[in-house]
Amino acid sequence: MATVKPFRGVRPPRNLVERIESRPYDVLSSEEARLEADGNEMSLYHIIKPEINFEPGTSEYDPRVYEKAAQEFDLFQKNGWLKQDDKEQYYIYAQTMNGKTQYGIVLCAAVTDYLTGVIKRHELTRRDKEEDRMKHVRCCNANIEPVFFAYPDDDVLTSLLRRYASTEPEYDFVAPGDGFRHQLWTVSDDADIRTITEEFAKMPSLYIADGHHRSAAAALVGAEKARQHPHQTGKEEYNYFMAVCFPASQLTILDYNRVVKDLNGMTSEEFLRRLAENFVVELKGPDCYRPQHLHEFSLYLDGQWYSLTAKPGTYDDSDPIGVLDVDISSRLILGDLLGIHDLRSDNRIDFVGGLRGLEELKRRVDSGEMRLALALYPVTMRQIMDIADSGKIMPPKATWFEPKLRSGLVIHKLDD
């Protein structure tokens, strides 16, 4: 069962939150962060993208960069730009995108739950990326940014979230980077704190939606600290890490699409003919065409859109991986036809999040940069949970969650 706890969050005063908050560290480049933080000494990018404090071109992995992150975190606290709450509490975080609002609970999850599989993952992690985030956590001695979890819907928590949503939030702003509304409430009432803790204790699993590397890094640093303190009680803050947990039914997963540089030596006619072996291929014309259902794909090639419907026998509905469109397309199109077998490293392929729209796929092909585009039907949260429950791992670049969590609303210190 899941173990969670409230914590004394470190966060901005209400009048400063819009100067401090930022996009997550991994959704923009160093130069983009430098531009967004330009003229704003309070931008969280000084902590989460600390290379912007050095000359352009400085590696984000330079040892000085991690040290600078810790220095900036200390400076923000000394200047009063970040202040720690007096009481351990939970927080409610709401995001509104295109008229739809999702409500999550900001909490501390147990390191042991991650290590024992109560917190389930659906993606592989890379050790180099884990180590990067581990260095950041070690230097700052804090989880500066939260990870993104999903939990099975819970009527008691839903009722609690609705009650808080009807009150005035602590923070309420529209972020300039994404144009979405972000709100935050504090949950300091002892009865409500107990309710949240007890309801999560009934859940057999939590699910990582986004932030697999941050989850791994936070848990591994916590485990390191536990080994360094053999006489610990187990209740120390380093035994927990910060997450925002949303009810699974509220989450929006967008399509995560592919663009490819060439046809692997084939002509367009040959490629379409080969596709017809495993797909029903229909010409849709020059107007953008979006997949309408599972096992249907959209192909953009030579100024035309095509519908590709996988034929029976090309997928396995009883296999949580084999039923995925990302698996079908990776095997039968990218692998068998285009010779792209490693989606993480092959430079002939790139990936476009669904928020960019089909027009972005069309633009990149029409510009000559890419030869074709492939649009997929979005993965569902149910599919992700089934895969995680089965202990299997999804193919790379399968999910794109929106909206992204804003960073800087709440921070968790490991030595509190």
ROLOPA-64683 format. One record per residue: z, y, x of N, C-alpha, C in turn. Coordinates in pm, whole numbers, plus 32768, in hexadecimal, padded with zeros to 4 digits. Layout:
! ROLOPA-64683
ZYXZYXZYX...
This chain:
! ROLOPA-64683
80007F8880538000800080008000807D80577FC980E880247FB581618074803781B08082805281DA80FC80C7822D8119809882BA813880C8831A80EA80A783A78103812683F880FF812184718136819684C78138816D855A813281C785AF80FF81AF8640810881C98670819581A386EA81B181B78720823881BF87B8823281F287F2829F81FE888482AA817B88BA82E3812188DF828C809F890C82B880A489908304804A899B836480358A1983AD7FB68A5583737FC08ACF833F7F4C8B0582F77F4B8B9E82F97EDB8BDA82D57ED18C6C82DA7F1B8CB082687F4D8D28827E7F798D7B820F7F038D9181B07F228DA681327EB88DAF80CD7E4F8E1980F17E7C8E8A81267E1E8EF781407DC58EDF81BA7DE18E7482077D928E59827F7D3A8DDC82737D4A8D9082077D0A8D0D82027C738D1582127C358D7D81D97BA38D8481E07B728DAD826B7BC88DE782BC7BA38E0683467BB28D8C839F7C0C8D32837A7C2C8CBF83D07BDB8C4483AD7BCB8C25832E7B8C8BA783067AFE8B9A833E7AD18B1D834A7A4F8B0583887A138A83835479998A6B837D795C89E983657998898383C7798A890083AC79BD889C840A797688A5849179BA887784F87987888485817903883D859678EA87D1854A7878877B856777FD8794851277FB880384C77785881D84747734889384A9775A88C9851D770E893885557715893185ED76B58970862C76AD896F86BD770C89D986F8771B89D2877B776E8A3587BF77388AC287AB76B48AD187B376798B5687A276878B888714767B8B3086B376908B59862877208B868613777F8B3E864E780C8B65864478248BEA868877E28BFF86FB77F08C7E874477C28CF386ED77548CDF86A8771F8D4A8652777A8D6185D977AA8CF5859C77FF8D05852678858D46854978B58D2E85C279368D6685EB79298DEF862B78B08E1E863F789A8E9B868778E78F0F864779398F51869579858FC486647A008F9F86157A218F1F860B7A958EF485BC7AF18EA086147B568EDF864C7BB38E9986A47C098E34865A7C0B8E3D85D37C5C8DE185847C108D6585577B918D5B85757B438CE885487B7A8C6685827B878C00852F7BB98B80855E7B5C8B4285C57AE08B6F85CD7A858B3986317ABC8B4A86BF7B138BAE86D47B4F8BBF87587BA88B48877C7BD48AFD87157C288A87872D7BD68A0687257B7E89FB86C07B38897C86AC7AB2897786F57A7C89EA871D7A0489F087717A238A4B87E87A8A8A2988367ABF8A88889A7A5E8AA7890B79F08A5E8916798B8A80897B794F8B098964795C8B3F88E979268BC588CE79748C31891779E98C0E894C7A388C6F89987A0C8C788A2A79A88C288A4F79748C278AD878E28C548AD678A78C5D8B4B781D8C888B5677C38C248B0C77558C568ACF76F78BFD8A8A76C98B8D8AE676BD8B168AAC76948AA38AF977078A4F8B2C77848A818B1D77F88A348B47780389B58AF3781489458B33781E88C68AEB789A88C28A927889888E8A1B78FB887F89C2795E881789F5793687C98A5B798C87638A9479CD878F8B1879B8880A8B3F79F688418BB87A8E883F8BA57ADB880F8C077B6D880C8BF97BAA88938BD47B6C88FF8C047B9F89858BE37B9689A28B4E7B3489638B0D7B1E897C8A7F7B9289458A2C7BBE88CC8A4C7C2F88938A027CAE88E48A1A7CC3890F8A967D3989628AB47D3389E58A667CBC8A1C8A5A7CAC8A998A107CCC8A87897D7CA98A1389457CCA89F888B97D608A0388A27DAE89C688FC7E4089CB88F17E738A5A89017E3B8AA4895F7E658B2F89737E488B8388F87DD48B7188BD7DB18BBE88467E0B8B9887D17E298B1787C27E828AED87567F0B8B2F87657F3E8B3387DE7FBD8B7887F67FB18C0D87D77F438C4B88007F308CDA87E87F2C8CF987537EE68CA887067EDD8CBE86767F688CBC86377FBE8C62866880458C5A862F809B8CD0865B80918CF786DB80DF8D69870C80B88DEA86C680368DF786A680068E708665801F8E7085CE80528E018599806B8DFA850A7FEF8DDE84B77F828DB884F87F098D9684AD7F158D0C846E7F6B8CBA84A97F8E8C38847080268C2F846C805C8C0783FA80ED8BFC83EB810F8B7583AD817F8B3D83D981A88ABA83A682018AC9832C81E58A7982C582378A7A824D82C38A44826C83268A76822183B18A4F823983CF89C3820683848997819F83A5891A815C833488B5816A83568835817582F187CD816D82BA87C880DF823987CF80D381FD87D1804E8170879A8055813887807FE180AB875F7FD8805D87DC7FB27FDA87D27FBA7F8288417F977F1088097F427EDE88587EE97E6B88317E987DF6888A7EC07D87884B7EDB7D1088927F0C7C9C88757EAE7C6288E17E787BF288D37E1A7B7489117E567B0388CE7E3D7A8188FF7E677A2589007DED79DE896E7DDC798189797D6B78F5898E7DA0789B89327D7D781089377DA677B889247D2B775F89837D14770089797CA47746895F7C1F77B789A27C0A77FF89987B8C785B89207B80785F88C97BE378B588527BE0792788637C4379A3884A7C157A1888597C6B7A5787D27C857A7C87BA7D047AC687427D287B4B876C7D647BB587237D3F7C3D87467D667C7686DA7DC07CA087017E387CD986A27E977D6886C67EB97DAF86657EF07E3A86787F1A7E3F86747FB27E7486DF7FEE7E8386E580807F0A86A580A27F05863E80F67F7C85F081127F7885BA81A07FE2857A81C77FE4853282457FDD849C82297F78845B82657F6783CA82597FA4838682D27FCB830A82C1801282C2832C7FB0828A83937FD1829E84127F828264847F7F7B81CC84717FEB818D844D7FEC80FB843F7F8D80CD83D17F7B811D83697F1D80F782FE7E8E80F483337E6E814E838F7DE9814B83CB7DDB80D184257E4080B784757E38804A84D77E377FC184947E747FB4841E7E7D7F3383DA7E137F22836D7DC07F8883577D537F7982F77D727FA082697DE97FD682507E03800D81CA7DA7808381B07D9380D382187D2D813C82147CAB80FE82447C4A80F881EB7BD180AB82067B5F810782307B0C80D5828A7A99812082BB7A1980D8829379AA81228297792980E4827978C0810482E378EA8149834F788E816A83BC78CB814284417874812584A2789F8110852A78BB8196856D7912819585D0792B820E861E790081F886AE78E3826586F278BE8260877F7936828C87D3794F8241883F79C5825C888F79C282E788CD794B831888F57945839C8934796D840988D2794483F988547969845D87EF79FC845287CA7A2F83D887C67ABF83C687AF7B0E840D881D7AE783F6889A7B31842F890B7B2E84C789097ABD850188E17AB3859288D67B1C85C888757B24858C87FF7B8585BB879B7C14859A87C57C268529880A7CAC8508883A7CDE8572889C7C8885A088F57CAE860989547CD48688890A7C8A86A788A17CA8872088547D2F8714880F7D4A86A087D37DCA868A87907E3D868E87F57E28864C88687E92864B88D07EB286D888FF7E4B8727891E7E6287AD89547EA5880888EE7E78880288737EB18859880C7F32882087D37F48879E87E77FBB875987AC7FBE876F87157F49876686DA7F3B8781864B7EB9874886177EB8872B85967E3B8710854F7E0B879685197DB087D685617D81885A85377D2C884F84B97CD987E684B17C8187D4843E7CA3875283F67C9A875183717CBA86D783277C44867683277C6485F8830A7BFB859782EB7BEE858E82547B85854D82267B5C854E819A7B6884BF81657BCA84A8810C7BE2842480D27BBF8423803E7BA983AB800B7B9E83947F7B7C0A83317F537C3B833F7ED87C9B82DD7EA47C6F82B17E197C9482377DF17C7182097D6A7CB082657D027C6582867C9B7C9682E57C367D1F82BA7C007D75831D7BEB7DFE83067BC27E20836A7B557E41833B7ADE7E5783947A6B7ECC83F37A817F3583C37AC27FAA84197AD97F85848C7B357F3D846D7BA17F1584D77BFE7EAF85347BBE7E5684FE7B6C7DF585537B287E3B85B97ACF7EA1858C7A877EEE85E77A317F3486537A857F6C862B7AF57FAF868C7B4D7F4C86F27B837ED886C47BAE7E72871F7BE37E4687837B797E3387557B007E0A87AF7A927E7488197A787EF187F17A7E7F5E88507A657F5D88BF7ACD7F4E889C7B4C7F4A89027BB57ECB89587BAB7E5D89197B847DDF89637B7B7DE589D37B127E4389C87AB67E508A2F7A4E7EA78AA47A7B7EDB8A9E7AF57F2F8B097B2A7EE28B577B947F1E8BC87BBF7EDC8C1C7C237EE58BDA7CAD7E758BCD7CF47E778B8D7D777EAC8BEB7DE37ED38BAF7E527EFD8BFB7EC87E848C3C7F0A7E178BF07F167D988C227F4D7D2C8C107EE47CCF8C6E7EE17C5E8C647E847BEE8CBB7EBC7B868C7C7EF37B1A8CC97F307A988C7B7F2A7A2B8CC37F3979A78C867F46797F8C927FD879648C20801679478C1E80A578BB8C5380C078AC8CA9812378288CE0814177C78C78817677FC8C1281B877A48BAF81F577618B54819177AA8B2D8125776F8ACF80C6775F8B08803A779D8B7A801E77908BB67F9A77E18B6F7F2F78398B127F5978888AC77EF879158B037EF079568AEA7E7E79DC8B1E7E687A448ABB7E9F7AAA8AF17EE27B158AA07F1B7B9B8AD97EED7BF48A817EBE7C778AAA7E8C7CE28A4E7EC47D5C8A847ED37DCB8A357F077E4B8A597EBE7E9789F37E977F1B8A037E5A7F8289BB7EB17FFE89E97EB1806B89A17EF380B889517E8A80E288D87EB0813288837E5981BC88767E99821788D07E71829D88D37EAD8308889B7E5182E688807DD4834688497D74836B87BA7D9D83EC879F7DA88419871D7DD983EB86AA7D8183EB86BE7CFE83C186537CA3832D86357CB582DC869C7CC6824C86887CDB823186467D628280866C7DC68271862D7E4A828F85987E4082F985747DF9831B84E77DE882AC849D7D9D827684DD7D36820D849E7CE78194847D7D3D816A84DC7D8F80F484C57DE5811084527E46818484567E8681A783ED7EE681A983647EA381E5835C7E2D81F382DC7DE7816E82A87DB3811883017D84809682D37D50803F829C7DC0804082DD7E347FF282A87EA4802A82237ED480AE82127EC980EC81967EF480C0811E7EA0808681397E2B805380CE7DD57FC480A57DF97F8280F47E4D7EF580DC7E6A7EE5807B7EDE7E9780127ECC7E867FB17F3A7E357FE97FAF7DDE804D7F937D8780807FFD7D6681127FE67D4A815780567D0981D980557C8681C880A17C26822180897BA0821080C17B75828D810B7B4A827D81877B1382EE81D27A8B830E81967A7C8387816579FA83B4813379AB83F581A479EA845481E779A9849C82547A1384B882BF79EC84AF833D7A4B84CA83A97A7E844D83EC7A2683EA84017A51836D84417A84838484D07A4283DC851B7A6D83F485A57AF2843F85A97B0284A0854F7B8184E9854A7BF3848C85207BD7843184C27C3E83D184987C678378850C7C03834285517C2282EA85C27C708334862D7C4383AD864D7C8583FB86B77D15841B86927D2A844786177DB1846B85EC7E0D83F285EF7DDB838085C07E2D830885BE7E4A82D6864B7DE782DA86A37DFB82A8872B7E5C8300877A7E55838487667EB683DC87A87F4283C287717F4C83AF86EE7FCE838F86B48008830F86EC7FB182AA86FB7FDF822B87348009823C87C67FC1828F88127FE782AD889C807482E788A2808C834A884D810E838C884E817E832B8827815E82D187C981C3827087A081E982158815818681ED886681A1819888DA81F481E2894381E182668949822B82B889A982BC82CE897E82DB82AE8902836282C388CC8394823F889183BC81E188E483E2815C88B3845B815D885684AA81C68858852181CC8803850C822587898490823B87668471829086F284A58252867084AF82A5860A84D98275858584628249853183E9827885568373825B8506835182CA84A483AD8329849683978397843983648416847F83528410850183248485854B829884AE851B827C852F852781FE856384F3818485238536818F84FD85B4811B84C385F780F4843A85BE814C8401856B812A8384852880D4839884AB80AB84138495805B8435841F7FEC849584497F83849883FA7F1884F884127EE78530838D7EAB85A783947E8A85F4831C7E0685C882DD7E0885BB825A7D8F859882107D8F85E2818B7D1785F781557D08862580CC7CD185B0807D7D1B858580167CF6850F7FC77CC5853A7F3E7C4D85107F1B7C1285307E9A7C0484B27E457C1284BE7DC17BF3844C7D6B7B6184237D7D7B4883A37D8B7AC283747DAB7A5A83A27D467A7F83A97CC77A1D83CC7C6079EE845C7C677A3984B17CAD7A15853F7CB379B3855F7D2379A285057D82795785277DFA78C185277DE3787F85827E2777EE858E7E2177B1855F7EA5776084F87E9D771884C77F13768584E87F00764E85327F5D75C285587F56756C84F77FA574EB84FC7F8C748D84AB7FD9748F84D7806B7478847680C374718491815373E9845D8180738D84B881977300849581A372D1848F82347259845682477224843F82CC719D848382E0718684B58358710284E6838070DE84A28403705F847984107033842884836FBA846984C46FB4846285496F4F84AD85956EC5846D85956EBB83E985816E3783A9858B6E35832B85366DBE82EF852A6DAB827784DA6DA581F985306DD981FF85A86DDF818B86006D548152861C6CF481AE862F6C6D818486526C13816585DD6C46816985636BF5814B84ED6BB581C884B66B4581B7846E6B0C8222841D6B5C8229839C6B4A829583526B8E82A382D06B68823182736AE8820C82736AB981A2821B6AFA811D82406B01810082C16B41808482ED6BD5808282C76C1780F282DA6CA680FB82BA6CBE80E282256C70812381CF6C808110813F6C61808081176BFD804481566BDB7FBA81376C4C7F5C815F6C887F7481D16CF97F2281FD6D737F3681A16D897FB181746DF77FCC81186DE97F7980996D6F7F68806A6D567F237FEC6D7D7E907FF06D987E5B80676DC47DD080706E4F7DBE80346EA37E2380426F2D7E1880126F537E7E7FA76EF87EDD7F8B6F167F477F2B6EA07F5A7ECB6EC37F837E526E5C7FB37DF66E4580467E186DCD80687E476DAE80EE7E776D6081397E0C6D9481AD7DE36D5281FF7D7E6D41828D7DB26CC882C17DA96CAD834C7DCF6CE683A97D656D35840C7D8E6D72846A7D306D3684F67D3A6CEB85147DA46CAC85967DB06CF285F47E0E6CCA86737E126D0086D17E756D89870B7E556DB586FF7DD96E3887387DB26EA886DB7DDD6F1787167E0A6F8886C87E3A6FB486607DD26FC785E77E016FF1857A7DA87071853D7DDE70D785377D87715A85027DAD716B84767D7671A5841A7DC371C083937D8F7215839A7D1171F2834A7CAE723383507C2D72A082E67C1A72A082807C6D730082137C5A730C81C37CDB736E81697CDC738581127D4F730780C27D6F72ED80B17DEE727C80647E2371F680AB7E1471F9812A7DEF717F817B7DF2718C81E37E61712181F77EAC711E82587F1970AC82B97F0170B7832E7F3D7049838F7F3B7013839E7FC86F9183947FD66F4D83A580566EF6842180506EFF847680B86EA484E880C36E4C84D3813E6DCA84CF81266D6B84B081906CE684F581726CB0853D81D26C2D857E81C46C2585D881476C928622812E6C92868180C06CA5864580366CC185C1802E6CD3857E7FAE6D5985357FAA6D9185307F326E0C84E57F1A6DEA845F7EDB6E3283F87F056E2083727ECE6EA8833D7EA06EA582EB7E386F1A829D7E0F6F0E82127E4B6F7A81E57E8C6F7E815D7EC36FEF81117E7E6FCD80AA7E327032805B7DED703A7FD17E2E70AF7FAF7E6170C07F307EA770A87EBC7E48705A7E5B7E75703A7DE67E2470B17D857E2170BF7D3A7DB471297CD37DAF711C7C747E27718F7C507E5C71917BF77ED0719E7C407F54718D7CC47F51719B7D117FCD722A7D407FE472837D287F85730F7D517F9073647CE97F4973E57CEE7F6674437C8E7F3074B07CD77EE374AA7CCF7E5E750B7D167E0A75987CE07E1A75A77C6A7E4F762C7C2F7E5F766D7C557EE576207C977F3B76517CBF7FBF766C7D567FBE76E77D827FD677047E127FCF76B37E65803276857E2880A0762F7E6E80FE759C7E5D80D875767DE280BC74EA7DC480A074B27E0A802675097E367FCB74DC7E7B7F5374C27F107F6A74F07F447FDD74E67FD37FF774577FFD8017742E806E7FDF73A980A27FFE739C80C98091740A80F580CD74048119815B73E9809D81B0741A8029818373FE7FAC81CB736D7F8081B4733E7F88813772B57F61811772527FB481687266803681697208808E81B07212807A8247728B8062827A729B804D830A72567FCD8336725F7F6582E772227EE4830B718A7EE582FA715E7F0C828170D47EF3825A70757F66827B70A97FDD828C7052804F82AA7068807E833A70E180A9835770FB80E083DC70F28075844871298000842E712A7F96849270A77F4B849B70827F04842F700D7EAC84326F8B7EF884486F7C7F6D84076EFD7FB4840F6EFA801E847D6F65806A848B6F6380DB84E76FA680BF856C6FE4804B857B701E802785FC70998075862270DF80AA85BF715B80F585D871D0809A85B37217806A8617728080088600730D803F8618731880A88664739B80E5867E73998174864973CE818585D173CA820985917420826F85D874818241862874D9829F866D749982DD86E9743B82968726740A82C587A7737482DE87AE732582AB8751729382BA8758726D834B873C7226838A879A7202841887897186842D8735714F83C286FD70DB83D086A4710583ED8614718783E685F871B783F8857072228465856C722684AC84FB7290850E84E572BD85008454732E853F8434736D852B83B2738885B38371737585B982F07381863882A773DC8623822F744E866A822E74AA866081BD746D8693813D7493865380CE74568672804D74678700801E74CC8746805274E087D18028746A88288050742087FF80B673AC884B80E47336883E8085733587D6803272CD87C57FCF724F8782800571F987567FA9717C87157FCF711C87778010712A87F67FF170D2885A802E70E1885D80C5715A884180F5716F883D8186712587C781C471228756817F70D586E581B07041870981B8700F8746814D6F82876E81476F6287D281B66FBD883181CD6FA6889882326F98885A82BD6FF087FA82DD6FEE87C183626F73876A837B6F3E872E83116EC386E183206E4A873E83256E45879F82CB6DD287FC82C66DC5884E83456E37886683896E3488B584046DF6886884796DE787E584686DB5879184D46E218759852D6E9E878585196F0D875285686F2286BC854E6F13869684CE6F27860C84A66EAA85D8845E6E9C8553845E6E25851784216E3D84EE83916EB884C383736ED7849882EA6F6884B482CC6F8784B6824B701284C5821D702F845881B870AB842A81B870D683C2815B715683F08119715383FB809471C884248047720683AB8003728B83A2800872D3832F7FD1732583577F58733E82F77F01739B830A7E92742983077ECB748283607E9E750783697EDD755882E97ECD75A682CC7F34760A82617F2E7677828C7ECD76B6822E7E897724824E7E2E77AA82357E72781282777E3F789882617E7478C481D27E5B789981977DEC78BA810C7DD0788180AF7E3B780580CA7E6477C980797ECE781880867F50784181017F72788E81177FED791280C97FE8795680CF7F7679D680897F6979C47FF27F6F79597FBF7F32793E7F2F7F3779267F007FC678DA7F51801078BD7F2E809C793D7F3180EF798C7F9B80DD7A0A7FA581287A677F3181057A6F7F0E80857AC57EA0805A7A977E1B80947A157E0D80A879DF7D9080DD79EE7D8681757A197DF581B37A297DF6824479A77E0B828E793D7E30824778BC7E44828778A77ED882A8783E7EF482F3781F7F7A832277967FA282EF778B801D82BE770C804D828C76AC806C82FE7629806682E375C98093834875E28127836875B4815583DE75CA81E184047586824283A475BE82BC839D7582832B83547568830682C275CF82D0828075BE82A181F775F5830181907659835181B4769C83A58151769E8437817D7694848E811B76A1851D813376F5855780C27771857980E277CC85B0807D77C18649807B77BE8681800577C587117FF17820872C7F7A7867879D7F7F786E87FC7FED78C687C7805E78B087FE80D5790387DC8147798B8820813A79F287E181737A75882081767A70889C81CE7AAF890881A27AC0897B81FB7B38896182557B2E898D82D07B9A897C83307BEC89FB83397C6B89EB835C7CC38A5E836F7D1A8A8082F97D0D8A36828A7D628A5382167DEE8A1B822B7DF889A482687E788967828A7E688919830B7ECC892083627ECF88D783E17F50888883E77F4C881384287FC187BC84357FEA87B184C7806487DC84E7809887D1856F80DB874A858380C9871285FB80FB868C8617818A868A864A81C486FE8664824C86FF869C82AF8741863F828B875185C182E587958563835587358537
